[in-house]
Amino acid sequence: MTESLKIYTIPTCSDCHHAKRYFKEQEVPYTEYDCTQNPEYPEEVRRLTGKQIVPTIVIGDKVFIGFADNFQEIRELIKY
C-alpha cells in the first residue's frame, strides 16, 4: 500500500469527484485539501506543479495533475 495520499480539489471538479469515489471504493485512505477553503492549498498546488489545476494528487513523492489522464499509474501505485 502507498504511504499518504493527498488530493487537492475544488467542489465543482468532476475529475476530483471521480478520484475521491475511486479511492473510497478501493478503501484507499486519503487527505483532501479543498482549494476553496484555504488560500494556502492553491499555492501548494502551484509549488508542486507550476500550475493551478485540480485534482492534483500526491502519492508519496509522485505528483499527478488530473485523475482520469493518470488513472493507470495511480492504480498501480495504490495496489496492495
BABAGU-430219 format. One record per atom (N, C-alpha, C): atom name; x, y, z. Coordinates in nm, 3 decimals, decimal comma. Example, Ala and Ser with C-alpha at 12.3 -4.5 7.8 and 13.67 -1.06 7.14 Angstrom:
BEGIN
N/1,319/-0,569/0,780
CA/1,230/-0,450/0,780
C/1,320/-0,330/0,780
N/1,285/-0,225/0,708
CA/1,367/-0,106/0,714
C/1,290/0,003/0,787
This chain:
BEGIN
N/0,084/-0,118/0,000
CA/0,000/0,000/0,000
C/0,088/0,124/0,000
N/0,033/0,229/-0,049
CA/0,108/0,353/-0,058
C/0,124/0,416/0,078
N/0,218/0,509/0,085
CA/0,218/0,595/0,202
C/0,107/0,696/0,180
N/0,114/0,810/0,241
CA/0,000/0,901/0,240
C/-0,039/0,947/0,098
N/-0,167/0,962/0,079
CA/-0,221/1,012/-0,047
C/-0,292/1,143/-0,017
N/-0,257/1,245/-0,094
CA/-0,320/1,376/-0,080
C/-0,389/1,409/-0,211
N/-0,505/1,473/-0,201
CA/-0,574/1,518/-0,322
C/-0,621/1,661/-0,300
N/-0,580/1,747/-0,391
CA/-0,621/1,888/-0,390
C/-0,740/1,900/-0,484
N/-0,849/1,961/-0,436
CA/-0,975/1,960/-0,509
C/-1,042/2,097/-0,505
N/-1,149/2,109/-0,585
CA/-1,249/2,213/-0,568
C/-1,385/2,145/-0,580
N/-1,489/2,199/-0,519
CA/-1,619/2,131/-0,517
C/-1,682/2,108/-0,654
N/-1,651/2,190/-0,752
CA/-1,717/2,179/-0,883
C/-1,641/2,093/-0,982
N/-1,536/2,026/-0,940
CA/-1,449/1,950/-1,030
C/-1,497/1,805/-1,041
N/-1,544/1,766/-1,160
CA/-1,594/1,629/-1,176
C/-1,480/1,526/-1,167
N/-1,362/1,558/-1,217
CA/-1,249/1,464/-1,208
C/-1,210/1,443/-1,062
N/-1,224/1,548/-0,980
CA/-1,197/1,536/-0,836
C/-1,296/1,438/-0,773
N/-1,423/1,451/-0,809
CA/-1,526/1,362/-0,755
C/-1,501/1,217/-0,797
N/-1,461/1,196/-0,921
CA/-1,430/1,061/-0,968
C/-1,314/1,001/-0,889
N/-1,210/1,082/-0,868
CA/-1,094/1,033/-0,793
C/-1,132/0,994/-0,651
N/-1,204/1,081/-0,582
CA/-1,242/1,053/-0,443
C/-1,332/0,929/-0,435
N/-1,424/0,918/-0,529
CA/-1,511/0,799/-0,531
C/-1,428/0,673/-0,552
N/-1,333/0,677/-0,645
CA/-1,248/0,560/-0,671
C/-1,168/0,523/-0,546
N/-1,107/0,622/-0,481
CA/-1,027/0,593/-0,362
C/-1,114/0,533/-0,252
N/-1,235/0,585/-0,235
CA/-1,326/0,529/-0,134
C/-1,363/0,386/-0,169
N/-1,397/0,361/-0,296
CA/-1,433/0,225/-0,339
C/-1,318/0,127/-0,316
N/-1,196/0,173/-0,338
CA/-1,078/0,089/-0,320
C/-1,028/0,088/-0,176
N/-1,098/0,161/-0,090
CA/-1,064/0,172/0,052
C/-0,922/0,225/0,071
N/-0,887/0,323/-0,010
CA/-0,757/0,389/-0,002
C/-0,775/0,517/0,079
N/-0,711/0,526/0,194
CA/-0,725/0,649/0,273
C/-0,655/0,765/0,203
N/-0,716/0,880/0,214
CA/-0,656/0,999/0,153
C/-0,692/1,121/0,238
N/-0,615/1,226/0,218
CA/-0,643/1,354/0,281
C/-0,682/1,450/0,170
N/-0,799/1,512/0,184
CA/-0,847/1,606/0,084
C/-0,814/1,748/0,127
N/-0,766/1,826/0,030
CA/-0,738/1,968/0,051
C/-0,826/2,046/-0,046
N/-0,934/2,103/0,004
CA/-1,028/2,180/-0,078
C/-0,969/2,319/-0,099
N/-0,931/2,347/-0,222
CA/-0,862/2,473/-0,255
C/-0,951/2,596/-0,237
N/-1,081/2,577/-0,220
CA/-1,169/2,691/-0,195
C/-1,177/2,724/-0,046
N/-1,124/2,637/0,038
CA/-1,137/2,655/0,182
C/-1,015/2,719/0,248
N/-0,901/2,715/0,179
CA/-0,779/2,766/0,239
C/-0,689/2,820/0,129
N/-0,650/2,947/0,134
CA/-0,569/3,004/0,027
C/-0,430/2,942/0,016
N/-0,386/2,870/0,118
CA/-0,257/2,802/0,111
C/-0,260/2,684/0,013
N/-0,375/2,619/0,000
CA/-0,382/2,498/-0,083
C/-0,354/2,525/-0,230
N/-0,414/2,628/-0,291
CA/-0,378/2,656/-0,432
C/-0,230/2,691/-0,447
N/-0,172/2,754/-0,346
CA/-0,028/2,785/-0,352
C/0,055/2,657/-0,345
N/0,011/2,561/-0,264
CA/0,081/2,432/-0,258
C/0,075/2,363/-0,394
N/-0,042/2,368/-0,458
CA/-0,057/2,309/-0,591
C/0,039/2,376/-0,689
N/0,047/2,506/-0,684
CA/0,137/2,579/-0,774
C/0,283/2,541/-0,748
N/0,319/2,527/-0,621
CA/0,457/2,487/-0,589
C/0,486/2,345/-0,639
N/0,388/2,257/-0,626
CA/0,408/2,118/-0,667
C/0,412/2,100/-0,819
N/0,331/2,179/-0,890
CA/0,311/2,151/-1,034
C/0,348/2,266/-1,126
N/0,362/2,386/-1,071
CA/0,383/2,503/-1,155
C/0,254/2,553/-1,217
N/0,143/2,490/-1,182
CA/0,011/2,524/-1,237
C/-0,089/2,528/-1,123
N/-0,212/2,565/-1,156
CA/-0,320/2,556/-1,058
C/-0,432/2,474/-1,119
N/-0,409/2,344/-1,126
CA/-0,505/2,252/-1,186
C/-0,542/2,147/-1,082
N/-0,670/2,120/-1,070
CA/-0,718/2,013/-0,981
C/-0,790/1,908/-1,065
N/-0,792/1,785/-1,019
CA/-0,725/1,743/-0,897
C/-0,574/1,733/-0,918
N/-0,503/1,773/-0,816
CA/-0,361/1,741/-0,807
C/-0,353/1,633/-0,699
N/-0,293/1,521/-0,736
CA/-0,288/1,405/-0,648
C/-0,141/1,377/-0,616
N/-0,112/1,364/-0,487
CA/0,024/1,337/-0,443
C/0,025/1,202/-0,372
N/0,106/1,111/-0,426
CA/0,121/0,978/-0,367
C/0,270/0,959/-0,341
N/0,307/0,964/-0,214
CA/0,449/0,957/-0,181
C/0,521/1,076/-0,242
N/0,618/1,048/-0,329
CA/0,692/1,157/-0,394
C/0,647/1,181/-0,538
N/0,537/1,116/-0,580
CA/0,483/1,134/-0,715
C/0,369/1,233/-0,712
N/0,367/1,321/-0,812
CA/0,264/1,423/-0,823
C/0,194/1,406/-0,957
N/0,062/1,399/-0,954
CA/-0,019/1,382/-1,074
C/-0,112/1,501/-1,090
N/-0,120/1,552/-1,211
CA/-0,216/1,658/-1,243
C/-0,331/1,590/-1,318
N/-0,445/1,579/-1,251
CA/-0,560/1,511/-1,310
C/-0,565/1,366/-1,267
N/-0,686/1,313/-1,263
CA/-0,706/1,174/-1,225
C/-0,724/1,085/-1,347
N/-0,819/1,117/-1,432
CA/-0,850/1,030/-1,547
C/-0,728/1,010/-1,636
N/-0,654/1,116/-1,661
CA/-0,537/1,107/-1,750
C/-0,424/1,024/-1,690
N/-0,424/1,007/-1,560
CA/-0,316/0,935/-1,491
C/-0,366/0,809/-1,421
N/-0,486/0,765/-1,458
CA/-0,552/0,657/-1,384
C/-0,467/0,532/-1,375
N/-0,409/0,487/-1,485
CA/-0,334/0,360/-1,484
C/-0,217/0,365/-1,385
N/-0,141/0,473/-1,389
CA/-0,026/0,483/-1,299
C/-0,071/0,497/-1,153
N/-0,176/0,575/-1,130
CA/-0,228/0,588/-0,994
C/-0,276/0,453/-0,943
N/-0,347/0,381/-1,027
CA/-0,398/0,249/-0,987
C/-0,284/0,156/-0,947
N/-0,176/0,157/-1,024
CA/-0,061/0,073/-0,991
C/0,001/0,112/-0,857
N/0,008/0,241/-0,831
CA/0,071/0,287/-0,707
C/-0,011/0,254/-0,583
N/-0,143/0,247/-0,595
CA/-0,225/0,225/-0,476
C/-0,257/0,078/-0,452
N/-0,207/-0,011/-0,538
CA/-0,231/-0,154/-0,516
C/-0,162/-0,200/-0,389
N/-0,222/-0,296/-0,326
CA/-0,163/-0,353/-0,204
C/-0,042/-0,436/-0,240
